[in-house]
C-alpha cells in the first residue's frame, strides 16, 4: 500500500508501507476528472501534478487529514501505479479493506456548491451514479461529505435519510449493522443497478468487496463475462447467506 503525506514545505511525498505496519490514514472518495486532468502516480513521481485540475482534491484531502490529526492519506488516482497490472489487481482486490480500515473517508463532491443549503445538488451529485463509490460509501465507518469549495456538508450519519432515498440502500447497511452478508446477493446487486463505470469490466470488479470475494482481473473479457465470473465466485465462496430481515 502506498500512502501520501504533506511535507513541511507543502509538497507531497509517497510512502510505501508493507504488512501490518500501516499508520493511521484517511482516504479520498471522488469522481474522476477528464483523463488529462486527473493526477496519476507518474505525475506525482515526476512532479507534474500541480498543474492539473485533479490536484485540488489531493491537496484538499491532505489539508483535511491534517486538521483531523492524521498524517497520511490515500487517493486511488495517484497512489496506485496503474502501469503495473499486478499492482492494479492487488489494489482492486484490497480496496474495500483499505477503505474499511481508514480512520476517515472524505467525499469530495466537485459538482455540489457550498450554497446548496437544501441539499438538492447533493442528491443529484454524480458521485451517487458511479460504481466504485458504492464501496467507498459502505466500507468506511466514518464518511464525511464536502462541497466543491471544501466545506463540510455532513456525514454518513447526519445525511443518512438523504443517502437512503437516493441510493435505496437500507439504513442497516449504511450503519454497518450486522455486516453486508445479511443482505441477499440480488439485493446487493441491485444497489449498483443504476451506477456506471468507465471500463465495462469494472461493473463487476467494483463489487468484489461488497461480496467479500477475490478475482483475477481480465480487462477485455467484457462486462457480462466478468459478472458471470463474479457470480460463480460468490456461489462457490462464503458470501451467500439468507437475509435475516
C-alpha positions as CSV (number, residue, x, y, z in Angstrom):
1,X,0.0,0.0,0.0
2,X,1.3,3.4,-0.9
3,X,0.3,6.5,1.2
4,X,0.7,10.2,0.7
5,X,1.7,12.8,3.2
6,X,2.2,16.6,3.2
7,X,5.7,17.7,3.9
8,X,6.6,20.7,6.0
9,X,7.3,22.7,2.8
10,X,3.8,21.9,1.5
11,X,4.9,19.4,-1.1
12,X,3.5,15.9,-1.3
13,X,5.5,12.7,-0.9
14,X,4.6,9.0,-1.4
15,X,5.5,6.4,1.2
16,X,5.2,2.6,0.7
17,X,4.0,0.5,3.7
18,X,4.2,-3.2,4.0
19,X,2.4,-5.8,6.1
20,X,0.7,-4.7,9.3
21,X,2.9,-1.6,9.9
22,X,0.3,0.7,8.4
23,X,-0.1,4.1,10.1
24,X,-3.4,5.8,10.7
25,X,-4.6,7.2,7.4
26,X,-7.5,9.0,5.7
27,X,-8.9,8.2,2.2
28,X,-10.4,10.3,-0.5
29,X,-13.6,9.4,-2.4
30,X,-14.3,11.4,-5.6
31,X,-15.4,11.3,-9.2
32,X,-12.6,11.5,-11.7
33,X,-11.7,14.4,-13.8
34,X,-11.1,14.2,-17.6
35,X,-8.3,11.8,-18.4
36,X,-5.7,14.5,-18.9
37,X,-6.7,16.4,-15.7
38,X,-6.6,13.6,-13.2
39,X,-3.3,13.3,-11.2
40,X,-1.8,9.9,-11.7
41,X,1.0,8.1,-9.9
42,X,3.6,9.0,-12.5
43,X,2.6,12.7,-12.3
44,X,3.4,12.8,-8.6
45,X,6.7,11.0,-9.1
46,X,7.7,13.4,-11.9
47,X,6.5,16.5,-10.1
48,X,3.9,17.3,-12.8
49,X,0.7,17.0,-10.9
50,X,0.1,20.6,-9.6
51,X,-0.9,21.9,-13.0
52,X,-3.8,19.5,-13.3
53,X,-7.4,20.2,-12.1
54,X,-7.4,17.0,-10.0
55,X,-4.6,18.2,-7.8
56,X,-7.0,20.4,-5.8
57,X,-8.7,17.2,-4.5
58,X,-5.5,15.7,-3.3
59,X,-4.5,19.0,-1.7
60,X,-7.9,19.2,0.0
61,X,-7.6,15.6,1.3
62,X,-4.1,16.3,2.8
63,X,-5.3,19.5,4.4
64,X,-8.4,18.0,5.9
65,X,-6.5,15.0,7.2
66,X,-4.0,17.4,8.9
67,X,-6.9,19.2,10.5
68,X,-8.1,15.9,11.9
69,X,-4.6,15.0,13.2
70,X,-4.0,12.3,10.5
71,X,-0.6,12.5,8.9
72,X,-1.1,10.1,6.0
73,X,-3.8,9.7,3.3
74,X,-4.6,7.6,0.3
75,X,-6.0,8.7,-3.1
76,X,-6.8,6.0,-5.7
77,X,-5.9,8.0,-8.7
78,X,-2.3,8.6,-7.7
79,X,-1.4,6.0,-5.0
80,X,-1.7,3.1,-7.4
81,X,0.8,2.6,-10.3
82,X,-1.7,1.5,-12.9
83,X,1.0,0.8,-15.4
84,X,1.6,-2.4,-13.3
85,X,-1.1,-4.9,-13.9
86,X,-0.1,-6.9,-10.8
87,X,-0.2,-3.8,-8.6
88,X,-3.6,-2.8,-10.1
89,X,-5.0,-6.2,-9.4
90,X,-3.8,-6.3,-5.9
91,X,-5.2,-2.8,-5.2
92,X,-8.6,-3.5,-6.6
93,X,-8.9,-6.8,-4.6
94,X,-7.7,-4.9,-1.5
95,X,-9.6,-1.6,-1.9
96,X,-12.7,-2.4,0.2
97,X,-10.4,-3.4,3.1
98,X,-8.3,-0.2,2.6
99,X,-11.4,2.0,2.8
100,X,-12.8,0.0,5.7
101,X,-9.6,0.4,7.7
102,X,-9.3,4.2,7.1
103,X,-9.8,6.5,10.1
104,X,-11.9,8.8,7.9
105,X,-13.2,8.9,4.3
106,X,-13.6,12.3,2.8
107,X,-16.0,12.5,-0.1
108,X,-15.2,15.5,-2.3
109,X,-18.2,16.4,-4.4
110,X,-16.9,18.6,-7.2
111,X,-20.5,19.2,-8.5
112,X,-22.0,20.4,-5.2
113,X,-21.6,24.0,-4.2
114,X,-21.5,25.2,-0.6
115,X,-24.6,27.2,-1.3
116,X,-26.6,24.0,-1.7
117,X,-28.5,24.6,1.5
118,X,-31.4,22.3,0.7
119,X,-29.0,19.6,-0.4
120,X,-30.7,19.3,-3.8
121,X,-27.4,19.3,-5.6
122,X,-26.1,16.7,-3.1
123,X,-28.9,14.3,-4.0
124,X,-28.2,14.8,-7.7
125,X,-24.4,14.5,-7.4
126,X,-22.6,12.4,-10.0
127,X,-20.9,10.7,-7.1
128,X,-24.1,8.6,-6.5
129,X,-24.0,7.3,-10.1
130,X,-20.6,5.8,-10.1
131,X,-19.8,2.1,-9.5
132,X,-16.7,2.5,-7.4
133,X,-18.2,4.9,-5.0
134,X,-20.6,2.2,-3.7
135,X,-17.9,0.5,-1.7
136,X,-16.5,3.9,-0.7
137,X,-19.8,4.7,0.9
138,X,-20.3,1.3,2.6
139,X,-16.8,0.2,3.7
140,X,-15.6,3.1,6.0
141,X,-17.2,3.7,9.4
142,X,-16.6,7.5,9.1
143,X,-17.7,9.1,5.8
144,X,-17.8,12.9,5.6
145,X,-19.1,14.9,2.6
146,X,-17.6,18.1,1.4
147,X,-18.6,20.7,-1.3
148,X,-16.5,21.7,-4.3
149,X,-15.1,24.5,-2.1
150,X,-14.1,22.0,0.6
151,X,-16.9,23.0,3.1
152,X,-18.3,20.3,5.3
153,X,-21.9,19.2,4.3
154,X,-22.5,16.4,6.7
155,X,-21.5,12.8,7.3
156,X,-23.0,9.4,6.7
157,X,-25.0,9.6,9.9
158,X,-26.4,13.1,9.6
159,X,-27.2,12.6,5.9
160,X,-28.4,9.0,6.4
161,X,-32.0,9.7,5.2
162,X,-31.0,11.5,2.1
163,X,-28.4,8.8,1.2
164,X,-31.0,6.1,1.7
165,X,-33.5,7.9,-0.5
166,X,-31.0,8.5,-3.3
167,X,-29.4,5.0,-3.3
168,X,-32.2,2.7,-2.0
169,X,-29.6,1.1,0.3
170,X,-31.1,0.0,3.6
171,X,-30.2,2.1,6.7
172,X,-28.9,-1.1,8.3
173,X,-26.2,-1.3,5.6
174,X,-25.3,2.3,5.9
175,X,-25.0,1.9,9.7
176,X,-22.9,-1.3,9.3
177,X,-25.3,-3.2,11.5
178,X,-24.7,-6.9,11.1
179,X,-22.5,-6.8,8.0
180,X,-23.4,-6.9,4.3
181,X,-23.8,-10.7,4.2
182,X,-27.2,-10.3,5.8
183,X,-28.5,-8.9,2.5
184,X,-29.1,-11.3,-0.3
185,X,-26.9,-11.4,-3.4
186,X,-29.7,-9.9,-5.6
187,X,-30.3,-7.1,-3.2
188,X,-26.7,-6.2,-3.1
189,X,-26.5,-6.4,-6.8
190,X,-29.5,-4.0,-7.1
191,X,-27.5,-1.3,-5.2
192,X,-25.3,-0.9,-8.3
193,X,-28.0,-1.2,-10.9
194,X,-28.0,2.5,-11.8
195,X,-24.3,3.0,-11.3
196,X,-21.8,3.2,-14.2
197,X,-18.1,2.6,-14.6
198,X,-15.8,3.9,-17.3
199,X,-14.4,0.5,-18.0
200,X,-17.2,-2.1,-18.5
201,X,-15.5,-4.9,-16.6
202,X,-15.3,-2.7,-13.6
203,X,-19.1,-3.2,-13.2
204,X,-18.1,-6.5,-11.7
205,X,-14.8,-5.6,-10.2
206,X,-16.2,-2.7,-8.2
207,X,-18.4,-5.3,-6.3
208,X,-15.6,-7.6,-5.0
209,X,-15.5,-6.1,-1.6
210,X,-19.3,-5.9,-1.4
211,X,-19.4,-9.7,-1.7
212,X,-16.1,-10.4,0.1
213,X,-14.6,-12.3,-2.8
214,X,-11.4,-12.0,-4.9
215,X,-11.0,-12.3,-8.6
216,X,-8.1,-12.1,-11.1
217,X,-8.7,-9.1,-13.4
218,X,-9.2,-9.8,-17.1
219,X,-9.7,-6.5,-18.8
220,X,-11.1,-7.2,-22.3
221,X,-13.3,-10.1,-21.1
222,X,-16.4,-7.8,-21.3
223,X,-19.0,-6.9,-18.6
224,X,-21.2,-10.0,-18.9
225,X,-18.3,-12.4,-18.6
226,X,-16.9,-10.5,-15.7
227,X,-20.3,-10.6,-13.9
228,X,-20.6,-14.4,-14.6
229,X,-17.2,-15.0,-13.0
230,X,-18.2,-12.8,-10.0
231,X,-21.4,-14.7,-9.5
232,X,-19.6,-18.0,-9.8
233,X,-17.1,-17.0,-7.2
234,X,-19.9,-15.8,-4.9
235,X,-21.7,-19.1,-5.2
236,X,-18.6,-21.2,-4.5
237,X,-17.5,-18.9,-1.7
238,X,-19.0,-17.9,1.6
239,X,-20.6,-14.7,0.5
240,X,-24.1,-16.2,0.0
241,X,-26.3,-16.1,3.1
242,X,-30.1,-15.8,3.6
243,X,-31.3,-12.4,4.6
244,X,-32.1,-12.2,8.3
245,X,-34.7,-9.4,8.0
